[in-house]
Amino acid sequence: MTAQAALTGPFEAQRPRLLRLAYRMLGSRADSEDIVQEAWLRWQAADRSAVAEPAAYLSRIVTRLCLDALKSARARRETYIGPWLPEPVAEPPEEEPRADELTLTLMLALERLSPLERAAFLLHDVFAVPLGEVAATLEREPAAVRQLASRARRHVREARPRYQVGREQGERLVRAFFDASSKGDVQSLSALLAEDAVLHADGGGKVIAFHNPIIGLARILRLYAGLSRKYSPEQIVLLRPLRIDGLPGYLSRERDGILQTTAFDIRDGRIAAIYITRNPDKLVRLVEEVGV
């Protein structure tokens, strides 16, 4: 093995996992890529002969960098205009989710945790890192880390989907919602939505979006009925069904020409939450990947 291969091989083998870990910590693909690039620089400078397990060593570096990054990220979110949603990561709906996949709903639940709780839960419960290694990464005693993970687990338990949506059912729901919402078909929408459904829209102050969540079936129905009176259904185009952060959804071009993703959290067969991302900064990579 050449010296270059010995340097790059172990890192490249871990890069996809490191990117997933950083994304789940930060909710931003751009920030995740920056973190992993910084980890690469540190890997280059490290005494690799003293590294027994590159995977554990690199996970430790990325986690600590993410904990530092969360301090500034949380400060930015305090001044963020309107609801903040993670940058959408989309896969074709026919692809099976990874073992460490988290839904968008769960990622939002993680936002309510402290950085250490978030790291402990992700490393131990999602990425199956042994408790002792998590403790070493967080520089805490194993008993303290066990408590961190336990508290985090309680917080996210309610966010776990209680109703699994198969691929075909998800696609049918996506198309039914798109057709009904674009036409302002209140009766059809009413059959799809839960009574306590909530709509979140992230425009980031860059494009028009709702600055507060729209809560309740009646308010959501009035919203879509009003939009249909103002705009023609032909002005909205379904570009592609996608699985967005583990949830059924789609990419569309809306009446104002803006691209957006729409994802659905399904509870007991009905849409409990709608997550709309319109912030163009958050859609750059997705649009490039799906070729729109």
N, C-alpha and C positions, 0 to 999 in steps of 0.2 A: 504494500500500500504506500502510495506516495505521501509526502508530507502534506500536500494540499488536500488530498482525499481524506487523510486523517483529521484535518481541520474542518473541512466542510461536510463530510459524510454524516457524522453524528448530529450536527446541527440541522442539516437539511432533513434528516429523518424525523426530527422533532418539530420542524417549523409548522406544519399544519396544526398539530396539537397546541403549540404555543400560541398561534394566532387565535384558535378557538377559546383558549383560556383567557387571553387578554381581551378579546371581544366580550366575553361573558362578564368580565370584571368591569369593563368601561362602557360597553354599549356603542362604541364607535370603531368602525373599521380603520379609519385613518389613524386614530390614536393607537390602535392595536398594532398596526404595521410599524409605527414609530417605535413602540415598545420592543417589538421583536427585533427591529434593526439595532436598537441599543443593546439588546441581549447578545446579538451577533458580535458587536464590537467588544463587549466584555468577554465573550467566549474566545475571541482571537487573542486577547491580552492575558487570559487565564493560564495558570500552570495546569495544563490538561493531564499531565502525568499523575497529578494528585486527585483527579476526578474519577471516582470509582463508577458512578452511575450518571452519565451525561443527561439522561431524561430528568432525574431528580434535581440535578444541579441547575439545569436550564429552567425548569419549572420554578425553582426557588428564585432565580434572578427575575423572571418575568413577573411573578407574584409581587415581589418587593417593589419593582418598578411601577406596577399597577397601583399599589397602595399609595405610593408617592403621587402618582398622577391623579388619583381620585380626589386628593385635596383641592387641586386647582379645578378639576372637572366639576366638583360640587359647587364651588364658588361661581363658576360660569353658569350653572343651571339655576342658581338663585336669581339671576338677571335674565334668564331665557324668556322669550316672549311666548306665552301660551303653554300648553302641555308639551312636555318633553317625552319623546319616544326614542327607543334605541334605533340606530341606523338599520334599516331593514336588510336582512340577508335572505335571499330567495333561492329556492331550488325548484326544479320542475316537479309538479305534483306526483309524478310517477316514481320519483326517487324515494327510497326508504330513509327515515331519519337515522342519524348516528346514535350510538349508545349514550353519548354525552350531550345529546341535543336538549336545549331548553326552549320552551315556547316563549313567545313575546310576553305573555301574561306572567310567567314565572320570572322573567328578567325584570319586569316592572316591580314585582314583589321584592326582588333582591335590592332594588333601589331604596327600599325602606330600612334596610339593614345597615349597621355600621360597617365600615370597610373591613374590619377584622372578621366580623360575622360572615360577611359575604365571601371573603377569601377562604375561611374555614369550611363553609358549606360547599363551595365550588370544588375545592381540592379534595375534600373527604367524600362528599356524597355524590358529586357529579363525575369527577375525574378519578375516583377510587384511589387516591393517594393514601398510603398508610398513615395512621394517626401520628406516629412518631415523627414521620417526615414532615407532616403538616406543622407539628409543634416546632420543629427545627426551622422551618421556613418562616413562621410567624414569630419566632423567638419567644415562645410561651411554653409553659409546662403542659404536658399532655392533658392533664385534668382540666386546665383552663380552656384548652382548644376543644375538648369534648363538650364543655358548657357552651362555648361559642357556636359550635355546629348544632347543638341541641336547640338553642334559642332561635337560630336561623331556621331550622327545620319547622319549628312551630309557626313561625311567621309565614312561611311559604306554603304550608300544608293546604290552606284554604284556596290558594291560587292554582293548585294542581287540577287539571281537567277531570271532571267527574264523568264525562261522556266522550268516548273515543270516536273520532270521525274517520271513517274509511276514505280512501282516495276518491272513489266514485261518488260517494255521498257528498264529500267536500266539494267536488267540482259541480255537482248539481245545485248545491246550496249557493255557491259563488255565482253561477249563471242566473239562478232565480233571483238573488238579491240584486245583481246588476240590472236585470231586465225591469224589476219592479221599481228600483230606486230611480233609474233613468227616466221612467215614464210617470213617476209619482203615483204609482199604483198602491194606494194606501191599504186596500184590502189584502193584497198579496204580501205587502211588507208586514202587516199586522200578524199574519200567519207565520212569519219567519222569525220575528223578534220576541224576546222575553219581555215581560211587563216592566222589569226593572233594568232594561238594556241601557248601556252607556256608550256614547260616541266620543272618542278622543281624536283630535286633529292637530297634527304637528306641522305648523308652517314656519316656525322659527323666526317670525317677523319678516321673512323674505317674500312670502306670498300670502294671499288672503287665506285665513283659516280661523276657526273658532278659538277664541282666547280662553274659553272655559269648556269643560266637558258638557255635552248635551245629555241630560239624565232623564230616563223614563221613556216608555213607549210613545206616549202622546206627543211629547216634544219632538222626538225623532221623526214621527209621522208628519207633523206639521212642517218640519224642516224640508223633507223631501217633496212634500206636496207644493210648498212654496217655490222650490227650485224648479219644479216641472212647469209651473205657471210662467216662470220668468224665462226659461230656456227650452229649446227644442230637444227632444231625445236624441236626434241625430248629431247633436253637438258633443256627445260623450261617446268614446270609443273604447271597447274592451280590447286591450292589446294582447294580454296573455294571462291565463290562470297560472298561479304560482303557489307554492307553499312558502309562507313568509314567517321566518323564525318559528317553524313548526306548526303554524296555523294555516288553514285554507284561506286563500285570498287571490288577489289579482292586481295587475298593473293596468292602468287606464290613462287615457288622455281626456281631461275633463272639459267642461263647457268653456272655460277661460283659456284653454290651450295648455294648461299646466299638467304635467305628468304627476301621478300619485299612485301609491300602493294602498290597498285596502285589505285588512286582515280581520278574521273573525274568531272570537273565542266562543265556542259552542258549549252550552250547558243544558243537559237533559233535552237535546234535540232542537233547541232554539238558540238564536244568536244572543249572547249575554253581553258582548262588548264588540264594538267596531273600532279598529285602530287605523287611522288614516295618516299617512306620511306624505306631506306636500313640500316640505323644505327641500329645495333643489340640491343643496349641498349634501344631503343625506341620500340622494338618489343617483349620484354620478356613477358609482361603481356598479350598482344594480343595472342601470340602463346599459352600461357598456357590456356587462356580462350576458344580458338577455338579447342584446343586439337590436334594440329599438332605435 
